[in-house]
């Protein structure tokens, strides 16, 4: 960071600039110095010296020019007073920059050479341009981690900072930094410990230079005890005397702790007959008995054994029969596992108490041996039924209620109705599949009204009607008024009525003569059958005039 210059730097202005311009373009930048962050140079535009702070391709960024300049004029880097003044300041001055926050990496600004580092974030590298000479004063404790190239520290070891510590650095390349000096606020050196390699081999260290007691010969570099007159127990560390320090044949019984020699420390074949304390005389016919005596062994066999214990090796195979075993002497511990087979068990001797939990598995259960009495109440649920295994025979009467039937579960096939179910039939109230709708037929007759009474017989219907409608009109268009009698093979309905000459009647199950009067409704009876044909008789009222009357009867089915 500073003023830059080169020899014989020259070019021309490629476009006219006005007073106050902060940039201009040149024909070539090849002979001019490279400007890094914070660098600058002074160029002459004819008689004006201009400070240039950056060059990008052929465009120069500068402080505002005082006057205008024409295209084609010379642009030169000359030895000027401004250049020399700045150069002199660079040589003798250092500038304090703004505070820098510690970070990983820590960024070195370009606004000075001396910075306060705030925060406690440790780091192992800097972000800095090449050839920067800068100082850092630390405001708190953090760790700078040594790196051979990125951050080369004194002693090639990490440094933990303290408030007030100052370090001097120089960047030999971009982000490559060497710590030139580190001054602790306490005044102590950075490296305080010396190791053996730091001391010349021929140097003599007096014992007065050793702080405290020598607790470890090796760690204090005392490879030889030649200068010590003697070492007693107090100077020996625990377990310091091993086998290599003890001379052969130097240990005898007085050095052993009583009872300390165990089997682990006896060599094979080390104990002979002479070392045994047994009584009696050892020999080829004697053996060491459990009472620590040498005793001859008899050739005892089963025939001369009356008491005592006979070794198992003396018992011949097959010699111990059932008769030789006292009743009740064999217990569970005497029986080997998996020894007792099914053939050894008396029938019906295994009870529930002899069976372990979950011992009876499916293969142990005979086919069809589980009866209803063996199944606990409420033990069988839906998971135990085979799909579609419950038929009508096993469902109790009135057991299936509406709540037990899911929606849309009953299909046409499940209905017990008579007749044929198809696209043109419907379920009738008598549980029969039947076609829906009405069939109708109309019969017409003409009757000439007499002074008192008369009758007319209608033609037979081609079907058995369930409902009919009757209409009686005179030839002048008026309705007949008076009494009339419907007779013949007609089913009378529950209700019938006649109003202003119209009579309509639901045909039901009774047929017998019945009178109807205009505007009157009557209750009917019932019967069992009907045949085709209809006979209607009339009784004329006194006020009705003579004339011809047309009667229409429509039958519906």
KETI-737141 format. One line per 2 residues: number of its first residue (from 1); their letters; for each residue x, y, z of C-alpha. Coordinates in steps of 0.001 Angstrom, whole numbers. Last residue first. Layout:
! residues N
NUM) A) X,Y,Z; ...
***
This chain:
! residues 557
557) XX) -104810,-52941,-13294; -107200,-50209,-14262
555) XX) -110797,-50330,-15562; -112422,-47385,-17331
553) XX) -116254,-47249,-17433; -118085,-44831,-19718
551) XX) -121892,-44332,-19662; -123744,-42274,-22255
549) XX) -127262,-41104,-21286; -130244,-40591,-23643
547) XX) -133276,-38538,-22683; -136020,-38071,-20161
545) XX) -135624,-35327,-17609; -134245,-35874,-14082
543) XX) -136360,-34207,-11412; -138128,-37366,-10325
541) XX) -134807,-39171,-9735; -133970,-42136,-11926
539) XX) -132964,-45441,-10478; -130052,-46876,-12460
537) XX) -128631,-50398,-12903; -124950,-51184,-13771
535) XX) -123672,-54631,-14729; -119902,-55339,-15051
533) XX) -118063,-58268,-16557; -114855,-60209,-15876
531) XX) -114490,-62252,-12768; -113580,-61389,-9190
529) XX) -112450,-63298,-6122; -112262,-63351,-2308
527) XX) -114697,-60952,-673; -114501,-57680,1341
525) XX) -116873,-54947,2659; -117271,-51276,1773
523) XX) -117652,-48014,3669; -119706,-45288,1885
521) XX) -119124,-41825,459; -122085,-39551,-537
519) XX) -121922,-36617,-2980; -124518,-38105,-5432
517) XX) -126045,-41267,-4018; -124546,-44691,-4339
515) XX) -126449,-47967,-3998; -124652,-51300,-3572
513) XX) -125285,-54691,-5084; -122582,-57282,-4097
511) XX) -118885,-57818,-4859; -116246,-57725,-2138
509) XX) -112415,-58010,-2496; -111142,-54566,-3534
507) XX) -111952,-52322,-6498; -111158,-48703,-5799
505) XX) -114247,-46803,-6946; -114853,-43723,-8985
503) XX) -118318,-42354,-9670; -118933,-39113,-11518
501) XX) -122428,-37652,-11903; -121879,-34582,-9805
499) XX) -119898,-36470,-7134; -119997,-40190,-6484
497) XX) -117815,-41834,-3860; -116087,-45069,-3106
495) XX) -114022,-46298,-183; -112703,-49671,956
493) XX) -113197,-51052,-2486; -115981,-53158,-4100
491) XX) -114833,-55990,-6278; -117177,-56174,-9259
489) XX) -118781,-59314,-10704; -122218,-57839,-11211
487) XX) -123900,-54897,-9586; -123590,-51140,-9477
485) XX) -126858,-49362,-8577; -127704,-45847,-9370
483) XX) -129726,-43239,-7623; -130218,-39767,-8972
481) XX) -128558,-37056,-11018; -127103,-37746,-14463
479) XX) -124530,-35246,-15561; -125268,-32516,-18073
477) XX) -123846,-32613,-21577; -127197,-32457,-23460
475) XX) -126824,-36121,-24346; -126785,-37091,-20737
473) XX) -123519,-37948,-19056; -122470,-40873,-16815
471) XX) -118768,-41428,-15927; -117296,-44514,-14214
469) XX) -113701,-45056,-12966; -112292,-48474,-12139
467) XX) -109616,-49943,-9922; -108147,-53442,-9476
465) XX) -109369,-54688,-12846; -109270,-58387,-13837
463) XX) -108408,-58469,-17513; -110061,-58289,-20950
461) XX) -112991,-56430,-19491; -116484,-57805,-20265
459) XX) -118952,-55580,-22069; -121118,-53350,-19959
457) XX) -124686,-54225,-19021; -127221,-51382,-18945
455) XX) -130129,-50779,-16597; -133356,-48781,-16308
453) XX) -135632,-47058,-13816; -138376,-44487,-13574
451) XX) -139612,-42559,-16623; -136994,-44008,-18954
449) XX) -133491,-42807,-19710; -132011,-44212,-22856
447) XX) -128682,-45885,-22079; -125548,-45854,-24195
445) XX) -122540,-48045,-23404; -118704,-47522,-23245
443) XX) -115959,-49818,-21893; -112378,-48468,-21196
441) XX) -109243,-50593,-20556; -106245,-49975,-18239
439) XX) -102933,-51566,-17401; -101011,-49894,-14543
437) XX) -97354,-49908,-13429; -94838,-52284,-11761
435) XX) -93836,-55844,-12669; -93676,-58271,-9744
433) XX) -91053,-59875,-7422; -93058,-61143,-4488
431) XX) -92600,-60476,-773; -96337,-59598,-317
429) XX) -95403,-55864,-237; -94000,-56040,-3751
427) XX) -90307,-56253,-4683; -89913,-54801,-8191
425) XX) -89634,-56349,-11664; -88454,-54913,-14992
423) XX) -84645,-55100,-14465; -84812,-58599,-12988
421) XX) -85843,-60487,-9856; -87994,-63493,-10653
419) XX) -90836,-64575,-8414; -90772,-65380,-4725
417) XX) -88852,-63288,-2167; -86093,-64877,35
415) XX) -83592,-61979,-290; -79803,-62759,1
413) XX) -79303,-62857,-3794; -80555,-59255,-4061
411) XX) -77546,-58102,-1918; -77417,-57262,1795
409) XX) -74082,-55609,2879; -74768,-52051,1594
407) XX) -74381,-50634,5147; -73000,-53110,7657
405) XX) -75390,-55542,9345; -74907,-56134,13097
403) XX) -76761,-52923,14096; -79790,-54103,12114
401) XX) -80008,-57222,14278; -78694,-60718,13547
399) XX) -79430,-62968,16511; -83195,-63187,15869
397) XX) -82887,-66988,15624; -79381,-68272,16404
395) XX) -76774,-68390,13613; -75000,-71743,13177
393) XX) -77386,-73269,10627; -77359,-70036,8569
391) XX) -73630,-70423,7735; -70406,-69224,9466
389) XX) -67333,-70534,7551; -67118,-67650,5014
387) XX) -63470,-66884,6104; -62174,-69359,8706
385) XX) -62970,-68056,12179; -60172,-67562,14785
383) XX) -59497,-63821,14113; -63213,-63055,14621
381) XX) -63060,-64035,18314; -62906,-67324,20213
379) XX) -61961,-66991,23917; -65258,-65514,25171
377) XX) -65785,-68583,27396; -62776,-70897,27624
375) XX) -62385,-73698,25076; -61746,-77203,26435
373) XX) -65450,-77912,27045; -66185,-77126,23420
371) XX) -63936,-79982,22343; -60220,-79922,21351
369) XX) -59206,-83488,20375; -60215,-83187,16702
367) XX) -56611,-83939,15576; -54207,-84719,18414
365) XX) -52340,-81815,20067; -48515,-82066,20338
363) XX) -47974,-80559,16838; -49787,-77377,18044
361) XX) -47459,-76755,21007; -47752,-77976,24607
359) XX) -44749,-76546,26543; -46154,-72984,26691
357) XX) -45672,-72970,30500; -43860,-76092,31724
355) XX) -45788,-79317,32124; -45329,-81391,35288
353) XX) -48027,-79402,37161; -50509,-80158,34380
351) XX) -50196,-83899,35026; -47826,-86512,33520
349) XX) -48498,-89953,35125; -51365,-90911,32798
347) XX) -49411,-93854,31301; -46186,-94752,33092
345) XX) -43157,-93043,31548; -40041,-94926,30362
343) XX) -41373,-95414,26822; -41713,-91646,26438
341) XX) -37939,-91188,26856; -35957,-90359,30029
339) XX) -32286,-89532,29272; -32771,-86072,27664
337) XX) -30619,-84483,30465; -28677,-86879,32708
335) XX) -30382,-88259,35810; -28540,-88154,39172
333) XX) -29565,-84513,39899; -33235,-85515,39619
331) XX) -32920,-87956,42569; -32117,-91683,42611
329) XX) -32170,-93058,46206; -35920,-93656,46540
327) XX) -35670,-97451,46438; -32127,-98759,46958
325) XX) -30338,-99566,43701; -28772,-103025,43292
323) XX) -32104,-104584,42254; -32360,-102093,39402
321) XX) -29046,-103349,37990; -25492,-101991,38552
319) XX) -23097,-104403,36807; -23946,-103357,33254
317) XX) -20414,-102105,32605; -17993,-103190,35335
315) XX) -17496,-101049,38446; -13841,-100470,39510
313) XX) -13519,-97278,37457; -16413,-95789,39439
311) XX) -14278,-95871,42623; -15826,-98001,45401
309) XX) -16769,-96162,48565; -16756,-97790,51995
307) XX) -18205,-101077,53242; -18370,-104738,52258
305) XX) -15952,-104873,49335; -14454,-108402,48963
303) XX) -16470,-109599,45982; -16642,-106199,44262
301) XX) -12884,-105995,43821; -9971,-104590,45964
299) XX) -6506,-104866,44444; -5084,-103016,47478
297) XX) -3068,-99741,47247; 122,-99271,49378
295) XX) 293,-96016,51378; 2575,-92926,51439
293) XX) 883,-90419,53738; -528,-86951,53215
291) XX) -4076,-87828,54464; -5266,-87821,50851
289) XX) -2997,-90728,49984; 330,-90524,48174
287) XX) 901,-93888,46520; 3056,-96866,47446
285) XX) 4088,-99952,45444; 6873,-98284,43457
283) XX) 8195,-96519,46556; 7652,-93592,48867
281) XX) 8095,-94331,52546; 5703,-93088,55150
279) XX) 4770,-89544,56062; 4233,-86816,53451
277) XX) 6329,-83573,53582; 6966,-83395,49840
275) XX) 10143,-81517,48682; 12167,-84734,48433
273) XX) 9570,-86230,46109; 10224,-83474,43548
271) XX) 8830,-79940,43085; 10477,-78018,40159
269) XX) 8990,-80245,37424; 7502,-77173,35713
267) XX) 8745,-73884,37168; 7024,-72470,40225
265) XX) 6009,-68780,39985; 2427,-69335,38894
263) XX) 1965,-72011,41579; 2517,-69454,44348
261) XX) 5625,-68020,46012; 4430,-65126,48226
259) XX) 3689,-67169,51346; 6280,-65254,53406
257) XX) 7686,-62324,51469; 10831,-63420,49648
255) XX) 14172,-61629,50195; 15198,-63783,53147
253) XX) 14777,-66890,51030; 17594,-65972,48660
251) XX) 18027,-63439,45856; 21505,-62668,44401
249) XX) 21867,-65730,42169; 21881,-63577,38997
247) XX) 22144,-59794,39530; 18941,-57731,39854
245) XX) 18524,-54604,37626; 17394,-56543,34540
243) XX) 14650,-58212,36555; 12946,-54899,37387
241) XX) 13785,-52239,40019; 11764,-49048,39223
239) XX) 8446,-50643,40263; 7743,-47620,42539
237) XX) 10365,-44889,42153; 13667,-45272,43938
235) XX) 15129,-42223,45748; 13593,-43039,49157
233) XX) 14833,-46627,48932; 18473,-45584,48781
231) XX) 20658,-44292,45993; 24353,-43767,46723
229) XX) 27371,-41505,46007; 25696,-39750,43080
227) XX) 27988,-38448,40294; 27936,-41773,38488
225) XX) 24134,-41789,38449; 23974,-41685,34661
223) XX) 21339,-40566,32166; 20282,-37600,34249
221) XX) 18175,-35782,31606; 15655,-34417,34075
219) XX) 12820,-36416,32566; 14840,-39653,32770
217) XX) 15813,-39258,36412; 12259,-38458,37483
215) XX) 11407,-36750,40768; 14586,-34697,41060
213) XX) 13572,-32410,43908; 12988,-28711,43427
211) XX) 14362,-26485,40704; 17555,-27742,39099
209) XX) 20082,-24955,38575; 21807,-25706,41884
207) XX) 22488,-29166,40510; 24912,-27552,38109
205) XX) 24228,-27934,34455; 27301,-28663,32361
203) XX) 27205,-27906,28652; 28964,-30380,26383
201) XX) 25748,-31666,24806; 24552,-28154,24061
199) XX) 21077,-27513,25436; 18065,-26768,23182
197) XX) 17761,-30440,22205; 17090,-31278,25845
195) XX) 13996,-29068,25948; 13659,-25442,27011
193) XX) 10404,-23775,28077; 9623,-20028,27977
191) XX) 8925,-19327,24258; 6873,-16112,23825
189) XX) 9132,-14095,26108; 7692,-12391,29205
187) XX) 7015,-8629,29235; 3494,-9120,30639
185) XX) 1988,-7289,27622; 3585,-9935,25443
183) XX) 5620,-8824,22454; 5547,-10971,19318
181) XX) 7949,-10348,16423; 8303,-11211,12775
179) XX) 5096,-13262,12399; 5192,-14446,8772
177) XX) 2061,-14309,6606; 904,-15965,3369
175) XX) -2617,-14672,2557; -1282,-13085,-695
173) XX) 2474,-13389,-545; 5346,-12577,1796
171) XX) 2845,-10903,4108; 4738,-9284,7007
169) XX) 3637,-9384,10651; 4393,-7655,13978
167) XX) 2505,-8759,17098; 1349,-6726,20126
165) XX) -134,-8165,23397; -2292,-5670,25318
163) XX) -5083,-8105,26247; -3729,-11638,26130
161) XX) -2994,-13882,23178; -2638,-17652,23104
159) XX) 135,-18550,20680; 356,-21844,18765
157) XX) 3823,-23261,18125; 6446,-22924,15409
155) XX) 8716,-21297,18006; 7670,-17924,16622
153) XX) 4563,-18157,14363; 4241,-18921,10626
151) XX) 638,-18220,9614; -312,-19423,6110
149) XX) 3018,-21068,5334; 4146,-23336,8215
147) XX) 864,-22974,10080; 692,-22015,13786
145) XX) -2756,-21532,15309; -3453,-18079,16789
143) XX) -5544,-18582,19932; -7734,-15914,21523
141) XX) -7636,-13773,24680; -8565,-10089,24455
139) XX) -7809,-6637,23023; -4985,-7762,20728
137) XX) -2670,-5175,19111; -1842,-6059,15510
135) XX) 1014,-4603,13419; 1398,-4474,9639
133) XX) 3875,-4828,6776; 1959,-5782,3630
131) XX) 3912,-7246,715; 1118,-9501,-606
129) XX) -2531,-8698,54; -4253,-9903,3225
127) XX) -6870,-12458,4345; -5214,-13919,7415
125) XX) -4883,-17500,8679; -5132,-19799,11723
123) XX) -7870,-18129,13730; -9386,-17902,17224
121) XX) -12478,-15735,17819; -11992,-13641,20980
119) XX) -13211,-10207,19919; -11372,-7020,18948
117) XX) -8077,-6721,17079; -6651,-3162,17245
115) XX) -4854,-2237,14054; -1558,-688,12881
113) XX) -748,-393,9177; -3648,1694,7888
111) XX) -6818,1920,5788; -6134,-1256,3802
109) XX) -7936,-3735,6059; -6503,-7068,7269
107) XX) -9201,-9771,7309; -8987,-12435,10064
105) XX) -9613,-15935,8735; -11333,-17131,10861
103) XX) -12480,-13974,12580; -11203,-11342,15011
101) XX) -12891,-7990,14435; -10524,-5314,13097
99) XX) -10441,-1780,14568; -9763,1076,12158
97) XX) -6308,1854,10866; -3395,3655,12516
95) XX) -905,4943,9965; 2859,4496,9958
93) XX) 5288,7176,8774; 8899,7557,7669
91) XX) 9294,5833,4321; 5711,6186,3137
89) XX) 5814,9906,3944; 8884,10369,1763
87) XX) 7236,8539,-1100; 4166,10717,-782
85) XX) 6258,13878,-1016; 8284,12536,-3946
83) XX) 5187,11662,-5968; 3533,15027,-5337
81) XX) 6721,16893,-6271; 6791,15165,-9629
79) XX) 9066,12631,-11327; 6982,11870,-14398
77) XX) 4434,9180,-15289; 3124,10382,-18638
75) XX) -224,10797,-20459; 367,12736,-23697
73) XX) -2561,14421,-25499; -4550,12454,-28097
71) XX) -8069,13351,-26900; -8326,16752,-25334
69) XX) -8153,17670,-21650; -10543,19618,-19386
67) XX) -9467,21142,-16114; -9095,20352,-12416
65) XX) -9315,16560,-12675; -11340,14697,-10034
63) XX) -9202,12037,-8281; -8552,9114,-10600
61) XX) -9781,5814,-11981; -7880,4848,-15155
59) XX) -9588,2824,-17870; -7403,824,-20294
57) XX) -7846,-2640,-18617; -8800,-1604,-15089
55) XX) -6261,846,-13613; -6760,2130,-10044
53) XX) -5904,5061,-7763; -4649,7637,-10304
51) XX) -3599,11042,-8817; -3486,13723,-11563
49) XX) -663,16233,-12264; -1851,18920,-14691
47) XX) 531,20536,-17277; 91,18083,-20187
45) XX) -1874,15317,-18419; 843,14227,-15979
43) XX) 467,10965,-14064; 779,10328,-10282
41) XX) 455,6760,-8878; -1741,4953,-6307
39) XX) -1882,1832,-4099; -4556,1029,-1445
37) XX) -5651,-2208,-3126; -3094,-3047,-5801
35) XX) -1883,-856,-8632; 275,-2431,-11334
33) XX) 2859,70,-12626; 2524,1749,-16061
31) XX) 4422,632,-19171; 1717,-1699,-20543
29) XX) -1261,561,-19859; -1944,1468,-23508
27) XX) -4174,3906,-25475; -5624,5559,-22404
25) XX) -9129,5991,-21010; -10237,8524,-18399
23) XX) -11815,8518,-14938; -12931,10944,-12209
21) XX) -13918,13863,-14515; -14272,17230,-12701
19) XX) -13114,19280,-15690; -14017,17584,-18966
17) XX) -12453,14606,-20693; -11615,14094,-24424
15) XX) -11023,10489,-25552; -8015,8250,-26269
13) XX) -5498,10001,-23965; -1952,9001,-24904
11) XX) 720,6693,-23465; 3984,6896,-21474
9) XX) 5704,5152,-18522; 9457,5734,-18947
7) XX) 10501,4246,-15601; 7972,2943,-13092
5) XX) 6108,4431,-10132; 3915,3419,-7179
3) XX) 2739,5378,-4108; 1637,3248,-1165
1) X) 0,0,0
***
